[in-house]
Amino acid sequence: MSNTAQRDMLECILAEIQKLVIKEAQQQDSKFIFAISADEATDTSCTEQLAVVLRTVSPQGVVRERLLEFIGMESIAGTDVATAIVSCLNKHGLDVRDCRAQTYDGAGNMSGHLNGARAHIQQLEPLADYYHCASHKLNLALNATSKIMEYRVLMSHITKLGIFMKYSPKRQTVFQRTLIDAGVKVKKVRL
């Protein structure tokens, strides 16, 4: 198969998956609302890309987070990122006025309250509150604590404990029984 045929097939598959994501997202009991999360990254060909993720809640209360699209970016200025996000939403039949939350990393072009993507989205929809991405917060916290000697020693001990437990089914069984005896609910997990 030629590159063109493969690309066309992948684009058809992508379009179908995106339709399913939107259909799943719109299965809400009340008015359809959603949150967006976006992050920019450079791919292996040195092209800037923006990943746009759609967050919704199912009628059963389950939070669903689905990658909606990767967008090639020539500029990652706040206005350009916001424009790309709004265009992506519009392309999929979503209205930015139904957005109630947005999460990005702490970079100024994304989270800046004056000229970041956050500010431009909030100009279009003031109810789209900004939250710093929890994953980025965790990463920042781990980077900061990794400079503390006691933390590095603790993590080393935890790693060694995990290795010690992983290769012995007997130790895993004894550990699980001990947890159960202590009243801890145990879910069988492979280490």
MIDOSE-1310 file (N, C-alpha, C; in nm, 2 decimals, decimal comma, always signed):
residues 191
msnt	+0,08/-0,12/+0,00/+0,00/+0,00/+0,00/+0,09/+0,12/+0,00; +0,05/+0,22/-0,07/+0,13/+0,35/-0,08/+0,11/+0,43/+0,04; +0,20/+0,52/+0,06/+0,19/+0,61/+0,18/+0,06/+0,69/+0,17; +0,02/+0,73/+0,06/-0,10/+0,81/+0,04/-0,22/+0,73/+0,09
aqrd	-0,23/+0,60/+0,04/-0,34/+0,51/+0,08/-0,34/+0,49/+0,23; -0,22/+0,47/+0,29/-0,21/+0,44/+0,43/-0,26/+0,57/+0,51; -0,21/+0,68/+0,46/-0,25/+0,81/+0,53/-0,40/+0,83/+0,52; -0,46/+0,80/+0,40/-0,61/+0,82/+0,39/-0,68/+0,72/+0,48
mlec	-0,63/+0,60/+0,49/-0,70/+0,50/+0,58/-0,69/+0,55/+0,73; -0,57/+0,59/+0,77/-0,55/+0,64/+0,90/-0,64/+0,76/+0,93; -0,66/+0,85/+0,84/-0,74/+0,97/+0,86/-0,89/+0,93/+0,87; -0,93/+0,82/+0,80/-1,07/+0,77/+0,81/-1,09/+0,71/+0,95
ilae	-0,99/+0,63/+0,99/-1,00/+0,57/+1,13/-1,00/+0,68/+1,23; -0,92/+0,78/+1,22/-0,92/+0,89/+1,31/-1,05/+0,96/+1,32; -1,11/+0,99/+1,20/-1,24/+1,06/+1,20/-1,35/+0,97/+1,27; -1,35/+0,84/+1,25/-1,44/+0,76/+1,32/-1,42/+0,76/+1,47
iqkl	-1,30/+0,75/+1,51/-1,27/+0,75/+1,66/-1,31/+0,88/+1,72; -1,29/+0,99/+1,65/-1,33/+1,13/+1,70/-1,48/+1,13/+1,71; -1,55/+1,08/+1,61/-1,70/+1,08/+1,62/-1,75/+1,00/+1,74; -1,68/+0,89/+1,77/-1,72/+0,81/+1,89/-1,69/+0,88/+2,02
vike	-1,58/+0,96/+2,02/-1,54/+1,03/+2,14/-1,65/+1,14/+2,16; -1,69/+1,21/+2,06/-1,79/+1,32/+2,07/-1,92/+1,26/+2,11; -1,96/+1,15/+2,05/-2,09/+1,08/+2,08/-2,09/+1,04/+2,23; -1,98/+0,98/+2,27/-1,97/+0,93/+2,41/-1,98/+1,05/+2,51
aqqq	-1,91/+1,16/+2,47/-1,91/+1,28/+2,55/-2,04/+1,34/+2,57; -2,12/+1,34/+2,47/-2,25/+1,41/+2,47/-2,36/+1,33/+2,54; -2,33/+1,21/+2,59/-2,43/+1,13/+2,66/-2,44/+1,18/+2,81; -2,50/+1,29/+2,82/-2,52/+1,35/+2,96/-2,66/+1,37/+2,98
dskf	-2,70/+1,36/+3,11/-2,84/+1,37/+3,14/-2,89/+1,52/+3,13; -2,80/+1,61/+3,17/-2,84/+1,75/+3,16/-2,77/+1,82/+3,04; -2,76/+1,95/+3,05/-2,70/+2,02/+2,94/-2,55/+1,98/+2,92; -2,51/+1,96/+2,80/-2,38/+1,91/+2,77/-2,27/+2,02/+2,80
ifai	-2,19/+1,98/+2,90/-2,07/+2,07/+2,93/-1,95/+1,98/+2,93; -1,83/+2,05/+2,92/-1,71/+1,97/+2,91/-1,59/+2,06/+2,97; -1,48/+1,99/+2,98/-1,36/+2,06/+3,01/-1,25/+2,03/+2,91; -1,15/+2,11/+2,89/-1,05/+2,08/+2,80/-0,91/+2,09/+2,87
sade	-0,82/+2,01/+2,82/-0,69/+2,01/+2,86/-0,60/+2,01/+2,74; -0,50/+2,08/+2,74/-0,41/+2,09/+2,62/-0,26/+2,11/+2,67; -0,18/+2,05/+2,59/-0,03/+2,06/+2,61/+0,04/+2,06/+2,48; +0,14/+2,14/+2,47/+0,22/+2,14/+2,34/+0,35/+2,07/+2,36
atdt	+0,39/+2,01/+2,25/+0,52/+1,93/+2,26/+0,58/+1,93/+2,12; +0,70/+1,90/+2,11/+0,77/+1,89/+1,98/+0,78/+1,74/+1,95; +0,74/+1,70/+1,83/+0,75/+1,56/+1,79/+0,89/+1,53/+1,74; +0,91/+1,40/+1,69/+1,04/+1,36/+1,65/+1,09/+1,43/+1,52
scte	+1,00/+1,49/+1,45/+1,04/+1,56/+1,33/+1,06/+1,71/+1,36; +1,07/+1,75/+1,49/+1,08/+1,89/+1,53/+0,97/+1,98/+1,49; +0,85/+1,92/+1,49/+0,73/+2,00/+1,46/+0,65/+2,02/+1,59; +0,61/+2,14/+1,62/+0,53/+2,17/+1,74/+0,39/+2,11/+1,72
qlav	+0,34/+2,04/+1,82/+0,21/+1,99/+1,82/+0,14/+2,02/+1,94; +0,01/+2,04/+1,93/-0,08/+2,07/+2,05/-0,17/+1,95/+2,06; -0,17/+1,89/+2,18/-0,26/+1,78/+2,21/-0,38/+1,84/+2,28; -0,50/+1,81/+2,23/-0,63/+1,86/+2,29/-0,71/+1,75/+2,34
vlrt	-0,74/+1,75/+2,47/-0,81/+1,64/+2,54/-0,94/+1,70/+2,59; -1,04/+1,61/+2,57/-1,18/+1,65/+2,61/-1,21/+1,57/+2,74; -1,26/+1,64/+2,84/-1,30/+1,58/+2,96/-1,45/+1,59/+2,98; -1,52/+1,48/+3,01/-1,66/+1,49/+3,04/-1,69/+1,39/+3,15
vspq	-1,82/+1,40/+3,20/-1,86/+1,31/+3,30/-1,98/+1,23/+3,25; -1,97/+1,10/+3,26/-2,08/+1,01/+3,22/-2,20/+1,03/+3,31; -2,32/+0,98/+3,26/-2,44/+0,99/+3,35/-2,42/+0,91/+3,48; -2,33/+0,81/+3,48/-2,30/+0,74/+3,61/-2,20/+0,81/+3,69
gvvr	-2,15/+0,93/+3,65/-2,06/+1,00/+3,73/-1,91/+0,97/+3,71; -1,88/+0,90/+3,60/-1,74/+0,86/+3,57/-1,68/+0,97/+3,48; -1,57/+1,01/+3,53/-1,49/+1,12/+3,45/-1,42/+1,05/+3,34; -1,45/+1,10/+3,22/-1,38/+1,04/+3,10/-1,29/+1,15/+3,04
erll	-1,18/+1,11/+3,00/-1,08/+1,19/+2,94/-1,03/+1,13/+2,81; -1,06/+1,20/+2,70/-1,03/+1,14/+2,57/-0,95/+1,24/+2,49; -0,84/+1,19/+2,43/-0,76/+1,27/+2,33/-0,85/+1,29/+2,21; -0,87/+1,42/+2,18/-0,95/+1,46/+2,07/-0,87/+1,48/+1,94
efig	-0,75/+1,54/+1,95/-0,68/+1,57/+1,83/-0,54/+1,62/+1,87; -0,44/+1,59/+1,77/-0,31/+1,66/+1,77/-0,32/+1,76/+1,66; -0,28/+1,88/+1,70/-0,28/+1,99/+1,60/-0,14/+2,04/+1,58; -0,10/+2,04/+1,45/+0,03/+2,10/+1,42/+0,03/+2,25/+1,44
mesi	+0,13/+2,30/+1,51/+0,13/+2,45/+1,54/+0,26/+2,51/+1,48; +0,24/+2,62/+1,41/+0,35/+2,70/+1,37/+0,40/+2,80/+1,47; +0,31/+2,84/+1,56/+0,34/+2,93/+1,67/+0,26/+2,88/+1,79; +0,33/+2,89/+1,91/+0,26/+2,85/+2,03/+0,24/+2,97/+2,12
agtd	+0,22/+3,09/+2,06/+0,17/+3,20/+2,14/+0,03/+3,18/+2,19; +0,00/+3,24/+2,30/-0,13/+3,22/+2,37/-0,25/+3,24/+2,27; -0,25/+3,34/+2,19/-0,36/+3,36/+2,10/-0,37/+3,25/+2,00; -0,25/+3,20/+1,95/-0,25/+3,10/+1,85/-0,30/+2,96/+1,91
vata	-0,26/+2,94/+2,03/-0,30/+2,81/+2,10/-0,46/+2,82/+2,12; -0,50/+2,93/+2,17/-0,65/+2,95/+2,20/-0,73/+2,93/+2,07; -0,68/+2,99/+1,96/-0,75/+2,99/+1,83/-0,75/+2,84/+1,78; -0,64/+2,77/+1,80/-0,63/+2,63/+1,76/-0,73/+2,54/+1,84
ivsc	-0,74/+2,57/+1,97/-0,83/+2,49/+2,06/-0,98/+2,52/+2,01; -1,01/+2,65/+2,00/-1,15/+2,68/+1,96/-1,18/+2,62/+1,82; -1,09/+2,63/+1,72/-1,11/+2,57/+1,59/-1,13/+2,42/+1,60; -1,05/+2,36/+1,69/-1,07/+2,21/+1,71/-1,21/+2,18/+1,76
lnkh	-1,25/+2,25/+1,86/-1,38/+2,23/+1,92/-1,49/+2,25/+1,81; -1,48/+2,36/+1,74/-1,58/+2,39/+1,64/-1,58/+2,28/+1,53; -1,47/+2,23/+1,49/-1,46/+2,13/+1,39/-1,54/+2,01/+1,43; -1,54/+1,98/+1,56/-1,61/+1,86/+1,61/-1,75/+1,89/+1,66
gldv	-1,80/+2,01/+1,63/-1,94/+2,04/+1,67/-1,95/+2,08/+1,81; -1,84/+2,12/+1,88/-1,85/+2,16/+2,02/-1,84/+2,31/+2,03; -1,91/+2,37/+2,12/-1,91/+2,52/+2,14/-1,83/+2,55/+2,26; -1,73/+2,64/+2,25/-1,65/+2,68/+2,36/-1,73/+2,74/+2,47
rdcr	-1,86/+2,78/+2,45/-1,94/+2,84/+2,55/-2,00/+2,73/+2,64; -1,97/+2,60/+2,60/-2,01/+2,49/+2,69/-1,89/+2,44/+2,77; -1,78/+2,50/+2,76/-1,66/+2,46/+2,84/-1,67/+2,52/+2,98; -1,64/+2,44/+3,08/-1,65/+2,49/+3,22/-1,51/+2,48/+3,29
aqty	-1,41/+2,42/+3,23/-1,28/+2,42/+3,29/-1,18/+2,40/+3,18; -1,06/+2,45/+3,21/-0,95/+2,43/+3,12/-0,82/+2,41/+3,20; -0,74/+2,31/+3,16/-0,62/+2,28/+3,24/-0,50/+2,28/+3,14; -0,39/+2,35/+3,18/-0,27/+2,36/+3,11/-0,15/+2,35/+3,20
dgag	-0,03/+2,34/+3,15/+0,09/+2,35/+3,23/+0,10/+2,50/+3,28; +0,21/+2,53/+3,35/+0,23/+2,66/+3,40/+0,30/+2,76/+3,31; +0,33/+2,72/+3,18/+0,40/+2,80/+3,09/+0,31/+2,93/+3,06; +0,37/+3,04/+3,05/+0,30/+3,17/+3,03/+0,21/+3,17/+2,91
nmsg	+0,25/+3,11/+2,80/+0,17/+3,11/+2,68/+0,04/+3,03/+2,70; +0,04/+2,94/+2,79/-0,08/+2,85/+2,82/-0,16/+2,91/+2,93; -0,10/+2,94/+3,05/-0,17/+2,97/+3,17/-0,17/+3,12/+3,20; -0,11/+3,20/+3,12/-0,10/+3,35/+3,15/-0,24/+3,41/+3,16
hlng	-0,26/+3,49/+3,27/-0,39/+3,55/+3,29/-0,41/+3,67/+3,20; -0,31/+3,72/+3,13/-0,33/+3,84/+3,05/-0,33/+3,80/+2,90; -0,23/+3,72/+2,86/-0,22/+3,69/+2,71/-0,20/+3,54/+2,69; -0,23/+3,45/+2,78/-0,21/+3,31/+2,76/-0,34/+3,25/+2,70
arah	-0,33/+3,13/+2,66/-0,45/+3,06/+2,60/-0,57/+3,07/+2,70; -0,53/+3,05/+2,82/-0,64/+3,06/+2,93/-0,72/+3,19/+2,92; -0,65/+3,30/+2,91/-0,71/+3,43/+2,91/-0,80/+3,45/+2,79; -0,75/+3,40/+2,67/-0,83/+3,41/+2,55/-0,95/+3,32/+2,55
iqql	-0,94/+3,20/+2,61/-1,06/+3,12/+2,62/-1,16/+3,18/+2,71; -1,11/+3,24/+2,82/-1,20/+3,30/+2,92/-1,27/+3,42/+2,87; -1,21/+3,49/+2,77/-1,27/+3,60/+2,71/-1,40/+3,55/+2,63; -1,38/+3,43/+2,57/-1,50/+3,38/+2,50/-1,60/+3,31/+2,59
epla	-1,55/+3,25/+2,70/-1,64/+3,19/+2,79/-1,59/+3,21/+2,93; -1,64/+3,31/+3,00/-1,59/+3,34/+3,14/-1,61/+3,23/+3,24; -1,70/+3,13/+3,21/-1,72/+3,02/+3,31/-1,62/+2,91/+3,29; -1,53/+2,92/+3,19/-1,42/+2,82/+3,17/-1,31/+2,85/+3,26
dyyh	-1,32/+2,81/+3,39/-1,22/+2,83/+3,49/-1,09/+2,76/+3,45; -0,98/+2,82/+3,49/-0,85/+2,76/+3,47/-0,80/+2,69/+3,59; -0,74/+2,57/+3,57/-0,68/+2,50/+3,68/-0,54/+2,45/+3,63; -0,44/+2,47/+3,71/-0,31/+2,42/+3,67/-0,32/+2,27/+3,67
cash	-0,26/+2,21/+3,56/-0,27/+2,06/+3,54/-0,21/+1,99/+3,66; -0,28/+1,90/+3,72/-0,24/+1,82/+3,83/-0,11/+1,74/+3,80; -0,11/+1,68/+3,68/+0,01/+1,60/+3,64/+0,14/+1,69/+3,64; +0,12/+1,81/+3,59/+0,24/+1,90/+3,59/+0,27/+1,94/+3,73
klnl	+0,17/+1,96/+3,82/+0,20/+2,00/+3,96/+0,28/+1,88/+4,02; +0,24/+1,76/+4,00/+0,30/+1,64/+4,06/+0,45/+1,64/+4,01; +0,47/+1,66/+3,88/+0,60/+1,66/+3,82/+0,69/+1,76/+3,88; +0,64/+1,88/+3,90/+0,71/+1,99/+3,96/+0,75/+1,95/+4,11
alna	+0,65/+1,90/+4,18/+0,68/+1,86/+4,32/+0,79/+1,75/+4,33; +0,78/+1,65/+4,24/+0,88/+1,54/+4,24/+1,02/+1,59/+4,20; +1,02/+1,69/+4,11/+1,15/+1,74/+4,07/+1,21/+1,82/+4,19; +1,13/+1,89/+4,26/+1,18/+1,97/+4,37/+1,22/+1,88/+4,49
tski	+1,15/+1,78/+4,52/+1,18/+1,69/+4,63/+1,30/+1,60/+4,59; +1,32/+1,57/+4,46/+1,43/+1,48/+4,43/+1,57/+1,54/+4,46; +1,57/+1,67/+4,49/+1,70/+1,73/+4,53/+1,73/+1,71/+4,68; +1,63/+1,66/+4,76/+1,65/+1,64/+4,90/+1,70/+1,50/+4,92
meyr	+1,81/+1,49/+4,99/+1,88/+1,36/+5,02/+1,79/+1,26/+5,08; +1,71/+1,30/+5,19/+1,63/+1,20/+5,26/+1,52/+1,15/+5,16; +1,47/+1,23/+5,07/+1,37/+1,18/+4,98/+1,43/+1,08/+4,88; +1,55/+1,10/+4,83/+1,62/+1,01/+4,74/+1,65/+0,88/+4,81
vlms	+1,69/+0,88/+4,94/+1,71/+0,76/+5,01/+1,58/+0,68/+5,03; +1,47/+0,75/+5,06/+1,34/+0,69/+5,08/+1,30/+0,62/+4,95; +1,31/+0,69/+4,84/+1,27/+0,64/+4,71/+1,35/+0,52/+4,67; +1,48/+0,52/+4,71/+1,57/+0,41/+4,68/+1,52/+0,28/+4,76
hitk	+1,49/+0,31/+4,89/+1,44/+0,20/+4,97/+1,31/+0,14/+4,92; +1,22/+0,23/+4,88/+1,09/+0,18/+4,82/+1,11/+0,10/+4,70; +1,20/+0,14/+4,61/+1,23/+0,07/+4,49/+1,29/-0,07/+4,52; +1,38/-0,07/+4,62/+1,44/-0,20/+4,66/+1,33/-0,29/+4,72
lgif	+1,24/-0,24/+4,80/+1,13/-0,31/+4,85/+1,04/-0,37/+4,74; +1,01/-0,29/+4,64/+0,93/-0,34/+4,53/+1,00/-0,45/+4,46; +1,13/-0,44/+4,44/+1,20/-0,55/+4,37/+1,21/-0,67/+4,46; +1,23/-0,65/+4,59/+1,23/-0,76/+4,68/+1,10/-0,84/+4,68
mkys	+0,99/-0,77/+4,67/+0,85/-0,83/+4,67/+0,82/-0,89/+4,53; +0,86/-0,83/+4,43/+0,82/-0,87/+4,29/+0,86/-1,01/+4,26; +0,97/-1,05/+4,30/+1,02/-1,18/+4,25/+1,00/-1,30/+4,35; +0,90/-1,28/+4,44/+0,87/-1,39/+4,53/+0,72/-1,39/+4,56
pkrq	+0,66/-1,49/+4,49/+0,51/-1,51/+4,52/+0,48/-1,54/+4,66; +0,57/-1,61/+4,73/+0,55/-1,63/+4,88/+0,55/-1,50/+4,96; +0,64/-1,42/+4,93/+0,65/-1,29/+5,00/+0,52/-1,20/+4,97; +0,48/-1,21/+4,85/+0,36/-1,13/+4,81/+0,24/-1,19/+4,88
tvfq	+0,22/-1,32/+4,89/+0,11/-1,38/+4,96/+0,11/-1,34/+5,11; +0,23/-1,35/+5,17/+0,24/-1,32/+5,32/+0,21/-1,17/+5,34; +0,26/-1,08/+5,25/+0,23/-0,94/+5,26/+0,08/-0,91/+5,24; +0,01/-0,98/+5,15/-0,13/-0,96/+5,13/-0,21/-1,01/+5,25
rtli	-0,17/-1,12/+5,30/-0,24/-1,17/+5,42/-0,22/-1,08/+5,54; -0,11/-1,02/+5,56/-0,08/-0,93/+5,66/-0,17/-0,80/+5,65; -0,18/-0,75/+5,53/-0,27/-0,64/+5,50/-0,41/-0,67/+5,53; -0,46/-0,79/+5,49/-0,60/-0,83/+5,51/-0,62/-0,84/+5,66
dagv	-0,53/-0,90/+5,74/-0,54/-0,92/+5,88/-0,54/-0,78/+5,95; -0,48/-0,68/+5,89/-0,48/-0,55/+5,95/-0,61/-0,47/+5,91; -0,69/-0,53/+5,83/-0,82/-0,47/+5,79/-0,81/-0,38/+5,66; -0,70/-0,40/+5,59/-0,69/-0,32/+5,47/-0,75/-0,40/+5,35
kvkk	-0,84/-0,33/+5,27/-0,89/-0,40/+5,16/-0,78/-0,42/+5,05; -0,77/-0,54/+5,01/-0,66/-0,57/+4,92/-0,72/-0,62/+4,79; -0,67/-0,56/+4,68/-0,70/-0,59/+4,55/-0,58/-0,66/+4,49; -0,59/-0,78/+4,44/-0,48/-0,85/+4,38/-0,42/-0,77/+4,27
vrl	-0,29/-0,74/+4,29/-0,22/-0,66/+4,19/-0,09/-0,72/+4,16; -0,06/-0,73/+4,03/+0,08/-0,78/+4,00/+0,18/-0,68/+4,02; +0,29/-0,71/+4,08/+0,40/-0,61/+4,11/+0,49/-0,61/+3,99
